[in-house]
Amino acid sequence: MNLNDLSVFIRVVEDGSFTAAADRLGVPKSTLSRTLNRLETHLGVRLLQRTTRSLSLTDAGRQFYDRVRHNLNQLADAERELSEFQASPRGHLRITMPVELGMRFMGEITAEFMQRYPEVSLEADLSGRVVDLVEEGVDLGLRIGAFNDAQLIGRRLGQLNGRFFASPHYLAQHPAPTDISELASHSFVLFRQARENTVPLDAGREPVNVRLTGRLSANNALMQMDAVIAGLGMGLLPGFITDQAVANGQLVPVLPNVRVRMGDLWAMTPSRLHMSSALRAFIDFLAERVSQHPWFRD
């Protein structure tokens, strides 16, 4: 059954004539007549008694009109509510992100976003694993590194940069390096790869790869930083977890002019189509905050 046919039937009944309904809809009377004939043929019952001077509902037509009018009104209400839903961010979002990013950066941002949009609720999953967004019904995944998932849509938010740090205790026993060539003689607390990391350094010249070695490797940057603070070795760490420790004197920047590009920050979504207003608003809000922050500048 064609919804347009039903709407024409309701219009004809409520306007009281084909002429009035045709004028309101901007179509010929003959078009409305064909539409009503098609609807009655489909239903196998006459809905309207029509003469050259009058138009009236049959008993079946009256019952059908009451039911259809109610259902079409509900459909119109649902369409209006959906339009309002999309116009103003609301609804529930499920987001996954690295543990360190969530603990040291995202809390304030999500709180500010939710204060701006009180009809949005948010569920954050802080995890070191790569979550399957489609399989687990997650709306947004924040990831640091290369974009290499063809099943997802990625929006690059910024570049995460890192620098070298050591504790005052470590530097009291090991003279601080004054050039990147001296890094190989120091022990490091490593991230993810056991025993050694090879990292590209941007030292104001052509990028060079440097090999870092150490006895402890962790897949969590907060644990890595705590071990560096304890004096086990130097560490290559992102700014978003070191600022407080530097301010407290627990960490000292080493080779402060050397910047390491640790990876892009990506907002990953299962699809760009039919993205909810809440998700679109959150990604735009996050992109603005990241662009303003020195930790993520290119």
N, C-alpha and C positions, 0 to 999 in steps of 0.2 A: 504494500500500500504506500502510495506517494504522499509524503507529508505536505507537499505543496497543494495536492488535491484536497486534503483535509482542511488546510488553511483557507482555500477558496470557498469550500462549503460553509465554514464558520462565517466568513466575510459576507457571503450572500444572505445567510440567515439573519445576521445582525444588522445588515443594511436594509433588509426587507425587499430588495429587488435586484435583478441582474444589472439594471441600468446604474443604480447607485454604487453597487459593488465594482462594476467595471470602471466607473469614473474614479473611485478611490484607488483602485489598483493600477489604473492607467493601461488597461487592455481592452480589446473589443468584447462586446457581449457574447459574440459567437464563441470566443475562446473559453469564457466561463461556462457556457452551455455545454461545450464538448467535455470540459473538465468534470462537470457534474454527471454527465452521462457515463463517462468512463468510471467514475467512482461508484455509481449505482450498479453498473454492469459487474464490476469487481465484487461488490457486496451481494449481488443477487436480490436486491430489494429497492423499492422506490423510497427515496428520502424526502422529496419535495413534490407537492402537487402544484403545478404551475399552469396558469392560463395567461391569456394576453393581458389581463388586468390585475391578477392577484398571484400571490406566492404564499404557500403555507406548508408547514411540516406535516408529514404523515406521523402516525404513532411511532413507527420504527425510527423515523427521522428524528423525532423529539428525543427518544431515548439515546440515539446515537449522538445527537448534538450535545446533550448534557455530558455524556462521557468524554467525547473528544475535546470539548471546550475545557474541561477540567484537566485533561492530560496535556493539552497544548499549553495551557497556562503554567503547569508544572515545568514543562520543557523550557518555556520562556524564562521562568524564574531561575532554573538551573543554568541557562546560558548567561543570564545577567550576573548571577553569583560568580560564575567562572571568569567572566570579564573583569569583575571587581577584584577577584582573587589574583588575576594576572597583573592588574593595574597597580596593586599595592602588595609589596612582599609579605607573604604569610605562608604558614605551613611548617613542616618538619624537615630538617636537613640532617643527613648522616654524612660525616666527614672523617676521613682517616689521614693521619700525618705522622712523620717521624716523632719519636718520643721527645727528643731534645727541642725540636722546633715548637712542639706543643707546650712544653714546660716553660721555655724561656722567651717565647715570642707571641704565640697565638692567643694566650689567655686574655690579655688586655684587648686585643683586636676583636675577638668574638664577643666580649662583654660590651664593647662600644657599639658593635653592629647590632646586637640584640636590644640595647637600650634605644637605639634609633628606630628599630623595627620591632615593636613589642608583640606583634602577632607571629613572629618566627620563633620556633623552638629548635634547638640544635643538640645533636648527639656527636661527641668527638671521641674517636678511637685513636689512641696514641700507641703506635706499634712499630717495631723494627722490621716487620715482614712486609712484603709487597702484597697488598690486599687485592683480590679479584673484585673489582667494583661491580661488575655485572652479576657475578655469582652470589655476592653477599649483599646486594641491594644497597650499595653505597653511592651517594650522589656526587661526592667530590673526593679526590685523592690528591694530597699535596706531596710531591716527591722532589728530591734533590738529586741531580745527576743528568744523564742523557735521556732524551725522549726516544724511546725505542719500542713502544707498544702500538702496533698498527690497529688494534681493536679500540683504542681510545682517542678522544679528542684532547689535545694538549694546548694550553695557553701559557707561554713563557712569561713569568712575572718578574724575574730579575736574576742576577748573577750573585751567588754566594761566595764571598771571599774569606780567606783565612790568613793567619800569620803565625809566626813561631813565638812560643812562650816558654819560659822556664821559671822555676821558683827561686827565690833568693838563696835558699839552702843549696840548690843544685849549682847555682852560679858561684857560690862561695868556694866550691870544690872544683869547678870546671870553668875556666875562663870563657866568657861569652864569645861566640864566633863573630868575626868582623866582616866575613865574606862568605858567600854561599859555598865556596870550595871547602870551607872548614866544617860544614855540617856533617860530612861523612865521618868525622872523628868523634861525634857525640852519640850518646845513646838516646833513643826516642821511645816514648809510649805511642804505639801505633794504633791506627784505626782500621779495623776489619782484617786487612791482610796480615797474616802471621809472619813475624820475623823481619819483613822489610816492606816498605812502601816506596813506589816510584812516583814522584809528584812533579808536575810542570811548574816552574817558578817564573814569575814576572818581576824582574829586577830592574826595570827601566831599560831593558835591552831586549834582544831576541829571547823568547822563552827557552829555558833550558830544563832538562829533566835531571832531578837529583834523587839519589837513592838514600833512603833513611832506614836505619836498622834499629832493632830493640828487642828486648826479651818479653815485653808484655804487649799484647794486642787485644783491643776490646771493640765490640760492635756498638758501643754506646759512648757518645762523646762526653757525657757527664762523668762517667767512670774514668774515661781517659784523662779528663781535666783534673779530677781528684788525685789521680796517680802522679800527674805532673806537679801538682801543688805539694804532694808529699815528698817530691825530690827524686823520684825514680828515674826521670829523664826529661828531656825537652819534649814539647808537643806541638804539632801543627793543628790549630784549633780555629773554629769559626768565631767571629766577633760576637755573635748573639749569645754565646755562653760564657765569654771571658771578661766582659766589661766590668762586672761586679768584682771579680777576683783581682783584676788589675787595680781597680779603685781601692780595694782593701789592702793592697800590697802583697797579696798572695802569689801573684804572677807578675813577671816582668817581660815586656815585649823584647824579643831578640831579632836583630836585623829588621827594624821597624819599617824600612822602606821597601822590603820585599813582600810582594803580595802573591798569594796563591789562589788561583781560580779553582774553587772546590766543586763547582757544578752549578747548573741552572736550577732555579726553583720553578717547578711546573705545577699548574692547576690542571688536573686530569679529570675528565668527565666521560661517562659512557657514550653520550651523544650530545650534539649541539641542537638537535631538533627538539621542539616542545620542552625546552628548558624552563623550569618554573621561575617565576619572578623572584622568589626568595634566593634560589641558587645563582641566578644571573646577578642579582644585587650583591650577594656575598662575594662573588668572584671580582666584581668591579671594585667593591670596597677594599678587598684585600690587595688588589693590584695597585690601588692608589696609595695604600699605606706602605707597601713594599717599595714603591718608587721613591718615597720620601725618606727611606731609611738608609743610613750609610753602610749598614752591613751588606746590602744587596746591590750596591751601585756597580755598574760595569766599569 
